[in-house]
Amino acid sequence: METKQIYYSDPYTIELQSKVLSVQPQDILTNIILDQTIFYPEGGGQPSDRGTIGAAKVEYVRFQNGEIIHQVTGEVKEGETMKIALDWKWRYKHMKIHTAGHLLHDVLMTMVKDLSPLRGGHGKKAFLEYKGELDPTIKENLELEVNKIAQQELEVVTRETTFDELAKECPFLPPNLPKDKPLRMIKIGEYPAMPDGGVQVKNTGELGKIWIANITVLDGKTNIRYGVVGN
């Protein structure tokens, strides 16, 4: 990989100077590779970041063949050093939604023991999906408990890891862990570590109020729709 991932080392960096390493025009969008980036590429259930590279608009960011590809509209010249800037409102919203999903899972696992996580989405319609059936009447108590825990301002730690460490530290491992990029883990307070693929807040006190829209059970699976107030 040619690009330094500032979104992991300092997820609160909103803008910086970056050198354009590659420019590849496509049909509508232009693919850009930078020497360092604050733009998170879509993955781990979290949408990609938005923002600007110079005057060009960043429409989408993806991880492909070991490289971070910024797809933009507007002119960008190879070899130039340019100011890159996040749409911080968009990024911070999804940081909070993603961390809230991890905390919701952690709290849920202290309340029930017969669910296994399958997948999650941390975008516009955030959800957690489990194998197993959860009594939907737990909704009110679960929402109260997760918000009580969030107010304790627990530290959120994320870092790069290995498969062996994940297998040792995490109660659950998804079958679809990425094979084309480094693995990462998240740990909130004293809760068990989990595999992680996104950009998180530093402290659960940043989350605000977490709400649960609904809990549905179908064909042996439970789906929990959730969000963060104000996002």
C-alpha positions in Angstrom: 0.0 0.0 0.0 1.3 3.4 -1.0 -1.0 5.5 1.2 -0.5 6.3 4.9 -3.8 5.8 6.8 -4.2 8.9 8.9 -7.9 8.0 9.5 -6.7 5.2 11.8 -3.7 7.0 13.5 -5.7 10.2 14.1 -9.4 9.9 13.2 -10.0 13.4 14.4 -7.8 15.0 11.7 -10.1 17.0 9.5 -7.7 18.3 6.9 -4.0 18.1 5.8 -1.6 18.3 2.9 -1.2 15.3 0.7 0.7 14.5 -2.4 -1.1 13.0 -5.4 0.6 9.8 -6.4 -1.7 8.6 -9.2 -4.5 10.0 -11.4 -6.6 7.6 -13.5 -9.6 9.1 -15.3 -12.6 6.8 -15.6 -16.0 7.2 -17.4 -17.4 9.8 -14.9 -15.1 9.7 -11.9 -11.3 10.0 -11.6 -9.4 7.5 -9.4 -6.8 9.2 -7.2 -4.1 7.6 -4.9 -2.6 9.9 -2.3 0.6 9.5 -0.2 -1.5 9.9 3.0 -5.3 10.2 3.5 -7.9 11.1 6.1 -10.6 9.5 4.0 -11.9 6.2 5.3 -12.7 3.7 2.5 -16.0 1.9 2.8 -15.8 -1.3 4.8 -16.7 -2.9 8.1 -20.3 -1.8 7.6 -19.2 1.9 7.6 -19.8 4.2 4.6 -16.8 5.8 2.9 -15.9 9.4 3.8 -16.7 12.5 1.7 -14.8 15.7 1.3 -12.5 17.5 -1.1 -9.0 17.1 -2.7 -8.2 20.6 -3.7 -11.3 21.8 -5.6 -12.3 18.3 -6.6 -15.1 16.6 -4.7 -14.5 13.2 -3.2 -17.6 11.1 -4.0 -16.5 7.6 -2.9 -13.5 5.9 -1.3 -12.7 2.2 -1.6 -10.0 -0.3 -0.9 -9.0 -2.2 -4.0 -6.0 -4.5 -4.7 -4.2 -3.2 -1.7 -4.7 0.5 -2.5 -7.0 3.2 -1.2 -8.8 4.6 -4.3 -10.4 8.1 -4.0 -13.0 8.6 -6.7 -13.5 12.3 -7.4 -15.2 14.8 -9.7 -13.1 17.7 -10.7 -9.5 18.3 -11.7 -6.5 16.8 -9.8 -3.0 16.8 -11.1 -0.5 14.0 -10.4 2.6 15.0 -8.4 0.9 18.0 -6.8 0.6 18.4 -3.0 -2.9 19.5 -2.2 -5.1 20.3 0.7 -7.5 17.4 1.5 -10.5 18.1 3.7 -13.2 15.8 5.3 -16.9 16.4 5.4 -16.5 16.2 9.2 -20.2 16.2 9.9 -20.7 13.1 7.8 -17.6 11.3 9.2 -18.3 12.1 12.8 -21.9 10.9 12.5 -20.8 7.5 11.2 -18.0 7.3 13.8 -20.7 7.6 16.5 -23.1 5.2 14.8 -20.4 2.6 14.4 -19.1 2.8 18.0 -22.7 2.8 19.3 -23.2 -0.5 17.4 -20.2 -2.1 19.1 -21.3 -0.9 22.5 -24.9 -2.1 21.9 -23.5 -5.5 21.0 -21.3 -5.6 24.1 -24.2 -4.7 26.4 -26.5 -7.2 24.7 -24.0 -10.0 25.2 -24.1 -9.4 29.0 -27.9 -9.8 29.0 -28.3 -12.9 26.7 -26.1 -15.8 25.9 -27.7 -17.6 23.0 -27.0 -15.2 20.1 -24.2 -15.3 17.7 -23.3 -12.1 15.6 -23.7 -12.4 11.9 -23.2 -8.9 10.4 -23.8 -5.3 11.0 -24.3 -2.1 9.0 -23.4 1.3 10.4 -24.8 3.7 7.8 -28.2 5.3 7.1 -30.2 2.3 8.4 -27.9 0.9 11.1 -28.5 -2.6 12.2 -27.0 -5.6 14.0 -27.9 -9.1 12.9 -27.6 -12.3 15.0 -28.2 -16.0 14.6 -30.7 -16.9 17.2 -34.0 -15.5 18.5 -34.2 -12.6 20.9 -37.4 -11.7 22.7 -38.3 -8.3 21.3 -39.7 -7.2 24.7 -36.1 -6.7 25.8 -35.9 -3.5 23.7 -36.7 -1.0 26.4 -34.4 -2.5 29.0 -31.6 -2.9 26.4 -31.9 0.7 25.4 -31.8 1.9 29.0 -28.8 -0.2 29.8 -26.7 0.8 26.8 -27.3 4.4 27.5 -26.4 4.0 31.1 -23.1 2.4 30.1 -22.4 5.0 27.4 -22.6 7.7 30.1 -19.8 6.1 32.0 -17.4 7.6 29.3 -15.6 4.3 28.6 -12.4 4.5 26.6 -12.6 3.1 23.1 -9.3 1.6 21.9 -8.7 0.3 18.3 -5.6 -1.0 16.8 -4.1 -3.3 14.2 -3.9 -7.0 15.1 -3.3 -10.5 13.8 -5.7 -13.4 13.2 -4.2 -15.4 16.0 -4.7 -12.5 18.4 -8.3 -12.0 17.3 -8.9 -15.7 17.8 -7.4 -15.5 21.3 -9.1 -12.3 22.5 -12.5 -12.2 20.8 -15.5 -14.4 21.8 -16.8 -14.3 18.2 -15.0 -14.2 14.8 -16.9 -13.6 11.6 -16.3 -16.0 8.7 -15.7 -13.1 6.3 -12.6 -11.4 7.8 -10.8 -9.4 5.1 -7.8 -11.1 3.4 -6.6 -8.1 1.4 -5.8 -5.6 4.3 -4.6 -5.6 7.9 -6.9 -6.9 10.6 -8.0 -4.6 13.4 -9.7 -4.9 16.7 -11.8 -2.7 19.0 -12.1 -2.8 22.8 -14.5 -0.7 24.8 -13.7 -0.4 28.5 -13.5 -3.8 30.0 -15.7 -5.5 27.5 -14.1 -8.3 25.4 -12.3 -7.3 22.2 -14.0 -7.6 18.8 -12.9 -7.5 15.2 -13.2 -4.0 13.8 -13.2 -2.4 10.3 -14.2 1.2 10.9 -13.3 4.5 12.4 -14.4 5.0 16.0 -14.8 7.7 18.6 -12.4 7.8 21.5 -14.9 7.7 24.4 -18.5 6.5 24.7 -19.4 9.8 26.3 -19.3 11.3 22.7 -22.2 9.1 21.5 -25.1 10.9 22.9 -28.4 9.0 23.2 -28.6 5.6 21.5 -32.0 4.5 20.4 -33.4 1.2 19.3 -35.9 1.5 16.5 -37.1 -2.1 16.5 -36.1 -5.7 17.1 -37.4 -8.3 14.6 -37.1 -12.0 14.6 -37.4 -14.1 11.4 -36.2 -17.5 10.3 -34.1 -18.0 13.4 -32.3 -14.6 13.0 -32.7 -11.4 15.1 -32.3 -8.0 13.5 -31.8 -4.9 15.7 -32.3 -1.5 14.1 -30.6 1.3 16.0 -29.3 4.8 15.7 -27.9 7.8 17.6 -30.1 10.8 18.4 -29.3 13.8 16.2 -27.8 11.6 13.4 
